[in-house]
């Protein structure tokens, strides 16, 4: 029994680089992007907020099947002003990734000549049951006086917004970076 080694559990959320490519936005502007796979190997569902609060699904080919990718809110590791802590309710429209599933994402690349790590934002799906304090007595009387949007945030617990980092740094395809050696 003592010789059996403890194997660490795999992370339940991962973001893995697939390839570089191009994507056209609705104004038909072509942009170089990185395609990534977001994998949820847990028993929970996670929401990935879409850019601009709209459905950002884009098919891989004009006549393609249901395969495609989503443009998700992201953050680079060296941003001077990283996204502040936000609540799940303020993320807007999101794509729900169920337990033991994966989805293909796309993120724009950093400026030419830069190499950066990227993270996508996600949050565990909020629970469906309300907090007990707000359903009776003084909590309920306070809740009735608040605007509906504020009351909704108080009534249901809001999970923290998580950052899932990509397994490699992104740069423009074809760029070569010098490797520094340490003596």
N, CA, C and O of each residue as an XYZ file, in Angstrom:
732
protein
N       0.813     -1.197      0.000
C       0.000      0.000      0.000
C       0.854      1.258      0.000
O       0.483      2.245     -0.635
N       1.974      1.251      0.686
C       2.819      2.427      0.754
C       3.505      2.735     -0.567
O       3.921      3.872     -0.794
N       3.629      1.763     -1.425
C       4.305      1.971     -2.699
C       3.408      2.597     -3.761
O       3.891      3.051     -4.798
N       2.128      2.621     -3.509
C       1.205      3.225     -4.471
C       1.361      4.739     -4.403
O       1.247      5.339     -3.334
N       1.620      5.344     -5.550
C       1.788      6.798     -5.578
C       0.451      7.468     -5.810
O      -0.434      6.924     -6.472
N       0.325      8.628     -5.267
C      -0.894      9.425     -5.439
C      -0.842     10.129     -6.787
O       0.089     10.884     -7.066
N      -1.837      9.882     -7.615
C      -1.905     10.552     -8.904
C      -2.796     11.773     -8.765
O      -3.927     11.681     -8.288
N      -2.276     12.910     -9.184
C      -3.077     14.134     -9.065
C      -4.208     14.111    -10.085
O      -4.061     13.591    -11.191
N      -5.327     14.680     -9.692
C      -6.469     14.738    -10.590
C      -6.204     15.754    -11.689
O      -5.564     16.781    -11.463
N      -6.700     15.457    -12.871
C      -6.569     16.396    -13.977
C      -7.442     17.612    -13.693
O      -8.479     17.505    -13.039
N      -7.014     18.764    -14.186
C      -7.819     19.969    -14.006
C      -9.164     19.777    -14.693
O      -9.246     19.173    -15.763
N     -10.202     20.288    -14.077
C     -11.534     20.079    -14.644
C     -11.830     21.012    -15.822
O     -12.691     20.701    -16.645
N     -11.130     22.150    -15.920
C     -11.299     23.067    -17.038
C      -9.959     23.267    -17.717
O      -8.946     23.473    -17.049
N      -9.946     23.206    -19.030
C      -8.687     23.437    -19.737
C      -8.951     24.212    -21.024
O     -10.042     24.170    -21.592
N      -7.913     24.918    -21.462
C      -7.962     25.698    -22.693
C      -6.721     25.332    -23.498
O      -5.599     25.638    -23.095
N      -6.927     24.678    -24.635
C      -5.826     24.135    -25.420
C      -5.830     24.745    -26.811
O      -6.871     24.829    -27.464
N      -4.650     25.169    -27.259
C      -4.470     25.739    -28.592
C      -4.714     24.661    -29.647
O      -4.243     23.531    -29.519
N      -5.464     25.034    -30.703
C      -5.679     24.122    -31.835
C      -4.854     24.563    -33.038
O      -3.996     23.821    -33.515
N      -5.122     25.794    -33.535
C      -4.409     26.284    -34.718
C      -4.674     27.763    -34.900
O      -5.566     28.331    -34.270
N      -3.889     28.382    -35.771
C      -4.141     29.753    -36.193
C      -5.005     29.700    -37.442
O      -4.961     28.729    -38.198
N      -5.792     30.749    -37.654
C      -6.642     30.808    -38.835
C      -7.183     32.205    -39.008
O      -6.722     33.147    -38.364
N      -8.165     32.336    -39.883
C      -8.807     33.623    -40.109
C     -10.303     33.496    -39.880
O     -10.885     32.425    -40.048
N     -10.902     34.587    -39.502
C     -12.345     34.639    -39.291
C     -12.823     35.998    -39.770
O     -12.158     37.012    -39.561
N     -13.983     36.007    -40.415
C     -14.572     37.261    -40.882
C     -15.671     37.667    -39.916
O     -16.486     36.837    -39.514
N     -15.698     38.946    -39.540
C     -16.779     39.413    -38.681
C     -17.977     39.773    -39.560
O     -17.941     39.574    -40.775
N     -19.025     40.297    -38.951
C     -20.233     40.589    -39.709
C     -20.057     41.738    -40.680
O     -20.870     41.908    -41.588
N     -19.009     42.530    -40.506
C     -18.683     43.584    -41.467
C     -17.757     43.064    -42.554
O     -17.250     43.839    -43.365
N     -17.530     41.736    -42.573
C     -16.671     41.043    -43.530
C     -15.222     41.493    -43.445
O     -14.494     41.426    -44.435
N     -14.793     41.952    -42.268
C     -13.383     42.239    -42.032
C     -12.719     40.931    -41.619
O     -13.184     40.261    -40.696
N     -11.645     40.568    -42.292
C     -10.955     39.324    -41.977
C      -9.924     39.600    -40.894
O      -9.180     40.578    -40.966
N      -9.885     38.736    -39.896
C      -9.001     38.902    -38.762
C      -8.268     37.582    -38.509
O      -8.860     36.507    -38.606
N      -6.979     37.673    -38.186
C      -6.213     36.483    -37.828
C      -6.532     36.153    -36.372
O      -6.447     37.010    -35.493
N      -6.900     34.893    -36.138
C      -7.323     34.464    -34.804
C      -6.626     33.160    -34.438
O      -6.033     32.489    -35.283
N      -6.714     32.827    -33.174
C      -6.282     31.515    -32.689
C      -7.545     30.733    -32.356
O      -8.465     31.258    -31.729
N      -7.578     29.483    -32.779
C      -8.680     28.596    -32.426
C      -8.222     27.752    -31.241
O      -7.129     27.187    -31.238
N      -9.086     27.685    -30.239
C      -8.765     27.000    -28.985
C      -9.905     26.048    -28.635
O     -11.040     26.247    -29.067
N      -9.603     25.024    -27.858
C     -10.624     24.121    -27.339
C     -10.751     24.335    -25.835
O      -9.776     24.207    -25.094
N     -11.964     24.663    -25.392
C     -12.292     24.774    -23.972
C     -12.939     23.454    -23.584
O     -13.977     23.083    -24.133
N     -12.327     22.742    -22.638
C     -12.826     21.436    -22.223
C     -13.266     21.479    -20.767
O     -12.536     21.949    -19.895
N     -14.462     20.986    -20.523
C     -15.027     20.899    -19.180
C     -15.132     19.416    -18.830
O     -16.028     18.728    -19.319
N     -14.233     18.924    -17.996
C     -14.269     17.516    -17.612
C     -14.895     17.323    -16.228
O     -14.755     16.260    -15.623
N     -15.579     18.344    -15.735
C     -16.219     18.257    -14.418
C     -17.680     17.828    -14.556
O     -18.164     17.580    -15.661
N     -18.368     17.744    -13.427
C     -19.793     17.409    -13.414
C     -20.665     18.661    -13.373
O     -21.878     18.561    -13.185
N     -20.060     19.841    -13.547
C     -20.790     21.109    -13.489
C     -20.877     21.735    -14.875
O     -20.127     21.364    -15.777
N     -21.790     22.680    -15.040
C     -21.900     23.449    -16.283
C     -21.241     24.807    -16.085
O     -21.315     25.383    -15.000
N     -20.599     25.319    -17.128
C     -19.927     26.610    -17.069
C     -20.405     27.487    -18.218
O     -20.597     27.020    -19.340
N     -20.595     28.776    -17.913
C     -20.994     29.745    -18.918
C     -19.794     30.518    -19.418
O     -18.986     30.996    -18.621
N     -19.667     30.649    -20.737
C     -18.601     31.432    -21.364
C     -19.245     32.674    -21.972
O     -20.008     32.552    -22.930
N     -18.961     33.867    -21.445
C     -19.607     35.081    -21.959
C     -19.099     35.437    -23.358
O     -17.899     35.397    -23.629
N     -20.038     35.783    -24.235
C     -19.692     36.133    -25.612
C     -19.413     37.625    -25.732
O     -20.017     38.439    -25.033
N     -18.500     37.973    -26.618
C     -18.136     39.374    -26.843
C     -19.337     40.157    -27.348
O     -20.123     39.660    -28.155
N     -19.468     41.366    -26.872
C     -20.525     42.264    -27.329
C     -21.905     41.890    -26.866
O     -22.873     42.534    -27.271
N     -22.045     40.864    -26.026
C     -23.357     40.467    -25.533
C     -24.271     39.904    -26.606
O     -25.491     39.898    -26.442
N     -23.688     39.428    -27.715
C     -24.492     38.853    -28.799
C     -23.992     37.450    -29.112
O     -22.918     37.052    -28.662
N     -24.764     36.712    -29.874
C     -24.360     35.376    -30.275
C     -23.202     35.494    -31.265
O     -23.364     36.073    -32.339
N     -22.055     34.958    -30.918
C     -20.860     35.097    -31.746
C     -20.497     33.804    -32.465
O     -19.376     33.667    -32.956
N     -21.432     32.847    -32.533
C     -21.153     31.593    -33.217
C     -20.888     31.865    -34.693
O     -21.595     32.645    -35.332
N     -19.862     31.214    -35.220
C     -19.506     31.367    -36.633
C     -19.149     29.984    -37.173
O     -18.323     29.274    -36.599
N     -19.779     29.616    -38.277
C     -19.503     28.311    -38.887
C     -18.104     28.301    -39.489
O     -17.581     29.332    -39.912
N     -17.512     27.106    -39.516
C     -16.177     26.965    -40.095
C     -16.187     27.187    -41.601
O     -15.249     27.762    -42.152
N     -17.227     26.740    -42.256
C     -17.355     26.937    -43.693
C     -18.749     27.478    -43.979
O     -19.678     27.202    -43.219
N     -18.919     28.234    -45.046
C     -20.238     28.802    -45.334
C     -21.345     27.763    -45.433
O     -22.473     28.024    -45.015
N     -21.043     26.591    -45.980
C     -22.064     25.550    -46.117
C     -21.811     24.409    -45.138
O     -22.309     23.298    -45.318
N     -21.028     24.703    -44.099
C     -20.584     23.677    -43.151
C     -21.689     23.100    -42.311
O     -22.840     23.535    -42.352
N     -21.304     22.119    -41.558
C     -22.226     21.476    -40.632
C     -22.370     22.360    -39.411
O     -22.165     23.571    -39.500
N     -22.714     21.787    -38.287
C     -22.868     22.579    -37.072
C     -21.540     22.895    -36.397
O     -21.526     23.450    -35.298
N     -20.430     22.552    -37.033
C     -19.145     22.868    -36.420
C     -18.834     24.338    -36.618
O     -19.139     24.915    -37.661
N     -18.242     24.920    -35.636
C     -17.909     26.332    -35.695
C     -17.219     26.738    -34.412
O     -16.744     25.895    -33.651
N     -17.168     28.044    -34.177
C     -16.485     28.547    -32.987
C     -17.214     29.764    -32.447
O     -18.020     30.383    -33.141
N     -16.917     30.099    -31.192
C     -17.490     31.262    -30.520
C     -16.380     32.243    -30.185
O     -15.276     31.844    -29.815
N     -16.680     33.533    -30.316
C     -15.768     34.582    -29.877
C     -16.156     34.911    -28.438
O     -17.234     35.447    -28.179
N     -15.270     34.585    -27.516
C     -15.543     34.670    -26.081
C     -14.726     35.799    -25.468
O     -13.667     36.152    -25.987
N     -15.213     36.367    -24.366
C     -14.435     37.394    -23.656
C     -13.127     36.780    -23.184
O     -13.106     35.689    -22.614
N     -12.038     37.498    -23.429
C     -10.715     37.001    -23.100
C      -9.919     38.075    -22.400
O     -10.353     39.220    -22.278
N      -8.733     37.678    -21.935
C      -7.834     38.599    -21.257
C      -6.404     38.118    -21.501
O      -6.123     36.925    -21.383
N      -5.504     39.037    -21.838
C      -4.093     38.694    -21.994
C      -3.404     38.804    -20.640
O      -3.839     39.571    -19.781
N      -2.327     38.037    -20.445
C      -1.659     37.998    -19.139
C      -0.943     39.286    -18.778
O      -0.742     39.550    -17.592
N      -0.552     40.096    -19.746
C       0.205     41.312    -19.442
C      -0.621     42.579    -19.603
O      -0.058     43.666    -19.740
N      -1.941     42.461    -19.590
C      -2.773     43.648    -19.735
C      -2.564     44.576    -18.548
O      -2.526     44.149    -17.394
N      -2.429     45.848    -18.865
C      -2.267     46.844    -17.799
C      -3.535     46.951    -16.960
O      -3.471     47.155    -15.748
N      -4.680     46.812    -17.611
C      -5.958     46.914    -16.913
C      -6.760     45.638    -17.127
O      -7.653     45.610    -17.974
N      -6.456     44.571    -16.368
C      -7.220     43.348    -16.558
C      -8.679     43.574    -16.188
O      -9.012     44.494    -15.441
N      -9.535     42.723    -16.721
C     -10.964     42.848    -16.457
C     -11.208     42.765    -14.952
O     -10.745     41.825    -14.306
N     -11.928     43.735    -14.385
C     -12.191     43.693    -12.939
C     -13.092     42.513    -12.597
O     -13.708     41.913    -13.478
N     -13.160     42.190    -11.318
C     -14.046     41.126    -10.889
C     -15.473     41.539    -11.229
O     -15.903     42.640    -10.886
N     -16.186     40.678    -11.886
C     -17.551     40.963    -12.304
C     -18.445     39.820    -11.856
O     -17.968     38.720    -11.580
N     -19.725     40.082    -11.786
C     -20.660     39.030    -11.403
C     -21.111     38.281    -12.648
O     -21.005     38.787    -13.765
N     -21.609     37.088    -12.444
C     -22.089     36.261    -13.545
C     -23.219     36.962    -14.293
O     -23.307     36.883    -15.518
N     -24.084     37.653    -13.541
C     -25.230     38.324    -14.152
C     -24.800     39.445    -15.092
O     -25.515     39.753    -16.045
N     -23.638     40.064    -14.839
C     -23.213     41.185    -15.669
C     -22.467     40.746    -16.931
O     -22.081     41.591    -17.738
N     -22.260     39.458    -17.111
C     -21.512     38.980    -18.271
C     -22.319     39.032    -19.562
O     -21.737     38.994    -20.646
N     -23.624     39.115    -19.476
C     -24.452     39.167    -20.680
C     -24.693     37.779    -21.252
O     -24.671     36.781    -20.530
N     -24.926     37.729    -22.568
C     -25.200     36.466    -23.240
C     -23.985     35.554    -23.141
O     -22.853     35.995    -23.340
N     -24.218     34.297    -22.838
C     -23.115     33.363    -22.691
C     -23.461     32.033    -23.338
O     -24.630     31.711    -23.550
N     -22.420     31.266    -23.649
C     -22.591     29.914    -24.188
C     -22.365     28.946    -23.038
O     -21.327     29.004    -22.378
N     -23.312     28.064    -22.791
C     -23.229     27.122    -21.689
C     -22.520     25.847    -22.154
O     -22.931     25.215    -23.127
N     -21.457     25.483    -21.449
C     -20.712     24.259    -21.741
C     -21.074     23.255    -20.654
O     -20.749     23.447    -19.482
N     -21.740     22.197    -21.050
C     -22.210     21.201    -20.104
C     -21.099     20.332    -19.546
O     -19.951     20.420    -19.982
N     -21.445     19.489    -18.577
C     -20.457     18.585    -17.997
C     -19.872     17.643    -19.047
O     -20.584     17.174    -19.935
N     -18.590     17.374    -18.942
C     -17.887     16.424    -19.803
C     -18.074     16.742    -21.288
O     -18.397     15.861    -22.086
N     -17.872     17.988    -21.639
C     -17.998     18.394    -23.039
C     -16.946     19.453    -23.361
O     -16.217     19.920    -22.486
N     -16.892     19.814    -24.632
C     -15.908     20.797    -25.084
C     -16.543     21.679    -26.143
O     -17.541     21.310    -26.762
N     -15.948     22.854    -26.343
C     -16.425     23.781    -27.358
C     -15.205     24.460    -27.992
O     -14.187     24.685    -27.339
N     -15.339     24.771    -29.265
C     -14.256     25.443    -29.993
C     -14.452     26.949    -29.888
O     -15.545     27.464    -30.123
N     -13.370     27.654    -29.529
C     -13.404     29.104    -29.348
C     -12.412     29.753    -30.297
O     -11.518     29.097    -30.831
N     -12.585     31.052    -30.496
C     -11.592     31.827    -31.244
C     -11.322     33.116    -30.487
O     -12.229     33.716    -29.910
N     -10.066     33.532    -30.495
C      -9.685     34.802    -29.879
C      -8.748     35.519    -30.837
O      -7.951     34.875    -31.519
N      -8.831     36.847    -30.898
C      -7.910     37.592    -31.750
C      -6.492     37.495    -31.216
O      -6.275     37.298    -30.020
N      -5.546     37.636    -32.105
C      -4.146     37.554    -31.696
C      -3.655     38.890    -31.170
O      -4.229     39.934    -31.481
N      -2.587     38.859    -30.367
C      -1.998     40.124    -29.917
C      -1.386     40.850    -31.110
O      -1.296     40.288    -32.202
N      -0.970     42.088    -30.907
C      -0.356     42.864    -31.977
C       0.858     42.137    -32.529
O       1.496     41.347    -31.833
N       1.171     42.419    -33.805
C       2.332     41.772    -34.411
C       3.578     42.075    -33.604
O       3.751     43.186    -33.104
N       4.440     41.086    -33.482
C       5.671     41.251    -32.731
C       5.525     40.971    -31.250
O       6.508     41.047    -30.512
N       4.321     40.647    -30.795
C       4.102     40.355    -29.386
C       3.745     38.882    -29.216
O       3.163     38.260    -30.104
N       4.100     38.350    -28.078
C       3.789     36.973    -27.725
C       3.161     37.014    -26.342
O       3.784     37.497    -25.396
N       1.921     36.509    -26.206
C       1.205     36.621    -24.941
C       0.431     35.360    -24.617
O       0.020     34.615    -25.507
N       0.238     35.134    -23.324
C      -0.682     34.088    -22.880
C      -2.070     34.700    -22.805
O      -2.223     35.883    -22.502
N      -3.073     33.892    -23.081
C      -4.445     34.375    -23.090
C      -5.290     33.484    -22.174
O      -5.033     32.289    -22.030
N      -6.300     34.098    -21.564
C      -7.265     33.365    -20.742
C      -8.660     33.713    -21.221
O      -8.907     34.835    -21.663
N      -9.573     32.756    -21.136
C     -10.980     33.060    -21.385
C     -11.678     33.115    -20.037
O     -11.267     32.458    -19.080
N     -12.734     33.904    -19.977
C     -13.496     34.067    -18.743
C     -14.670     33.088    -18.743
O     -15.296     32.860    -19.778
N     -14.958     32.520    -17.590
C     -16.105     31.628    -17.473
C     -16.600     31.658    -16.028
O     -15.918     32.160    -15.135
N     -17.778     31.122    -15.820
C     -18.341     31.047    -14.471
C     -19.221     29.819    -14.375
O     -19.881     29.424    -15.336
N     -19.213     29.224    -13.193
C     -20.085     28.083    -12.956
C     -21.527     28.565    -13.050
O     -21.848     29.667    -12.606
N     -22.375     27.757    -13.616
C     -23.785     28.131    -13.761
C     -24.388     28.359    -12.379
O     -24.217     27.529    -11.486
N     -25.095     29.482    -12.192
C     -25.682     29.772    -10.872
C     -26.694     28.703    -10.472
O     -27.355     28.096    -11.315
N     -26.795     28.493     -9.161
C     -27.762     27.515     -8.669
C     -29.176     28.050     -8.858
O     -29.383     29.262     -8.912
N     -30.135     27.158     -8.957
C     -31.518     27.553     -9.199
C     -32.293     27.907     -7.946
O     -33.380     28.477     -8.042
N     -31.763     27.585     -6.768
C     -32.524     27.851     -5.548
C     -32.134     29.204     -4.945
O     -30.953     29.548     -4.901
N     -33.126     29.969     -4.482
C     -32.842     31.288     -3.906
C     -32.207     31.176     -2.517
O     -32.349     30.163     -1.832
N     -31.504     32.241     -2.121
C     -30.926     32.304     -0.774
C     -32.058     32.422      0.241
O     -32.971     33.224      0.044
N     -32.021     31.650      1.311
C     -33.130     31.621      2.278
C     -33.436     32.965      2.936
O     -34.605     33.264      3.181
N     -32.420     33.787      3.230
C     -32.659     35.060      3.916
C     -33.646     35.941      3.147
O     -34.476     36.615      3.757
N     -33.563     35.941      1.822
C     -34.377     36.829      1.001
C     -35.781     36.302      0.713
O     -36.551     36.967      0.021
N     -36.130     35.121      1.229
C     -37.439     34.539      0.919
C     -38.465     34.698      2.029
O     -39.620     34.312      1.851
N     -38.074     35.258      3.176
C     -39.039     35.435      4.264
C     -38.614     36.559      5.196
O     -37.462     36.994      5.180
N     -39.549     37.018      5.999
C     -39.291     38.024      7.032
C     -38.756     39.334      6.491
O     -39.211     39.839      5.465
N     -37.768     39.875      7.211
C     -37.223     41.192      6.872
C     -36.508     41.186      5.521
O     -36.533     42.178      4.792
N     -35.870     40.059      5.193
C     -35.191     39.957      3.900
C     -36.161     40.118      2.743
O     -35.854     40.800      1.766
N     -37.332     39.494      2.844
C     -38.345     39.591      1.795
C     -38.893     41.012      1.678
O     -39.126     41.493      0.569
N     -39.103     41.697      2.826
C     -39.610     43.068      2.763
C     -38.582     44.012      2.129
O     -38.960     44.930      1.401
N     -37.292     43.799      2.395
C     -36.243     44.610      1.755
C     -36.200     44.311      0.266
O     -36.098     45.226     -0.552
N     -36.276     43.037     -0.086
C     -36.204     42.614     -1.481
C     -37.320     43.248     -2.319
O     -37.095     43.609     -3.474
N     -38.499     43.384     -1.756
C     -39.645     43.952     -2.486
C     -39.468     45.430     -2.803
O     -40.094     45.943     -3.731
N     -38.621     46.122     -2.042
C     -38.424     47.559     -2.284
C     -37.316     47.838     -3.311
O     -37.195     48.958     -3.807
N     -36.530     46.839     -3.619
C     -35.393     47.018     -4.541
C     -35.824     46.856     -5.994
O     -36.810     46.175     -6.278
N     -35.090     47.479     -6.915
C     -35.366     47.233     -8.335
C     -35.191     45.741     -8.640
O     -34.391     45.058     -8.001
N     -35.929     45.260     -9.601
C     -35.949     43.834     -9.913
C     -34.563     43.282    -10.268
O     -34.216     42.171     -9.869
N     -33.778     44.056    -11.016
C     -32.448     43.572    -11.420
C     -31.527     43.396    -10.212
O     -30.760     42.435    -10.153
N     -31.599     44.316     -9.254
C     -30.782     44.223     -8.039
C     -31.268     43.054     -7.187
O     -30.468     42.281     -6.660
N     -32.581     42.935     -7.059
C     -33.158     41.856     -6.278
C     -32.782     40.485     -6.806
O     -32.541     39.559     -6.032
N     -32.734     40.357     -8.118
C     -32.373     39.083     -8.741
C     -30.939     38.690     -8.377
O     -30.665     37.520     -8.109
N     -30.030     39.661     -8.369
C     -28.644     39.373     -8.008
C     -28.525     38.981     -6.537
O     -27.712     38.123     -6.192
N     -29.332     39.603     -5.660
C     -29.289     39.267     -4.237
C     -29.945     37.927     -3.947
O     -29.491     37.181     -3.081
N     -31.005     37.627     -4.668
C     -31.786     36.427     -4.413
C     -31.025     35.152     -4.748
O     -31.125     34.163     -4.022
N     -30.276     35.165     -5.827
C     -29.544     33.973     -6.252
C     -28.051     34.186     -6.071
O     -27.521     35.246     -6.405
N     -27.376     33.175     -5.539
C     -25.930     33.293     -5.338
C     -25.227     33.358     -6.690
O     -25.568     32.638     -7.628
N     -24.253     34.228     -6.758
C     -23.518     34.436     -7.999
C     -22.127     33.827     -7.873
O     -21.356     34.223     -7.000
N     -21.799     32.869     -8.735
C     -20.469     32.273     -8.666
C     -19.397     33.242     -9.139
O     -19.676     34.198     -9.862
N     -18.198     32.984     -8.729
C     -17.068     33.820     -9.141
C     -16.756     33.600    -10.622
O     -16.969     32.515    -11.164
N     -16.252     34.644    -11.253
C     -15.817     34.542    -12.640
C     -14.388     34.001    -12.629
O     -13.518     34.538    -11.944
N     -14.160     32.948    -13.385
C     -12.863     32.284    -13.433
C     -12.126     32.640    -14.713
O     -12.737     32.984    -15.724
N     -10.806     32.553    -14.655
C      -9.968     32.722    -15.834
C      -9.300     31.380    -16.109
O      -8.622     30.827    -15.244
N      -9.497     30.860    -17.320
C      -8.871     29.603    -17.713
C      -7.804     29.952    -18.738
O      -8.110     30.477    -19.809
N      -6.536     29.656    -18.403
C      -5.403     30.060    -19.228
C      -5.097     29.031    -20.298
O      -5.220     27.826    -20.075
N      -4.701     29.516    -21.453
C      -4.314     28.670    -22.575
C      -3.005     27.962    -22.246
O      -2.198     28.458    -21.459
N      -2.806     26.813    -22.850
C      -1.616     26.008    -22.583
C      -0.351     26.537    -23.252
O       0.733     26.008    -23.004
N      -0.459     27.571    -24.098
C       0.735     28.129    -24.733
C       0.546     29.603    -25.033
O      -0.576     30.111    -25.003
N       1.641     30.291    -25.324
C       1.580     31.709    -25.683
C       1.170     31.837    -27.140
O       1.489     30.981    -27.966
N       0.459     32.917    -27.447
C       0.012     33.164    -28.810
C       0.842     34.269    -29.445
O       1.256     35.210    -28.769
N       1.081     34.152    -30.732
C       1.752     35.185    -31.513
C       1.247     35.044    -32.939
O       0.527     34.093    -33.245
N       1.605     35.960    -33.804
C       1.183     35.849    -35.197
C       1.910     34.684    -35.850
O       3.106     34.503    -35.619
N       1.215     33.887    -36.662
C       1.863     32.750    -37.301
C       3.023     33.203    -38.181
O       2.950     34.242    -38.836
N       4.064     32.434    -38.188
C       5.223     32.760    -39.017
C       6.233     33.648    -38.335
O       7.354     33.781    -38.825
N       5.877     34.266    -37.212
C       6.840     35.109    -36.511
C       7.830     34.226    -35.781
O       7.464     33.207    -35.195
N       9.062     34.619    -35.824
C      10.096     33.858    -35.122
C      10.615     34.735    -33.977
O      10.927     35.912    -34.154
N      10.690     34.127    -32.827
C      11.194     34.843    -31.663
C      12.549     34.265    -31.303
O      12.770     33.057    -31.384
N      13.439     35.138    -30.911
C      14.774     34.669    -30.532
C      14.699     33.979    -29.188
O      13.939     34.386    -28.309
N      15.485     32.940    -29.034
C      15.511     32.194    -27.786
C      16.755     32.632    -27.026
O      17.864     32.587    -27.557
N      16.565     33.053    -25.792
C      17.675     33.466    -24.952
C      18.182     32.253    -24.191
O      17.404     31.482    -23.628
N      19.489     32.100    -24.186
C      20.066     31.012    -23.395
C      20.751     31.608    -22.183
O      21.332     32.691    -22.239
N      20.669     30.885    -21.104
C      21.277     31.334    -19.865
C      22.490     30.455    -19.604
O      22.385     29.229    -19.582
N      23.641     31.087    -19.408
C      24.858     30.307    -19.140
C      24.959     29.933    -17.689
O      25.919     29.276    -17.286
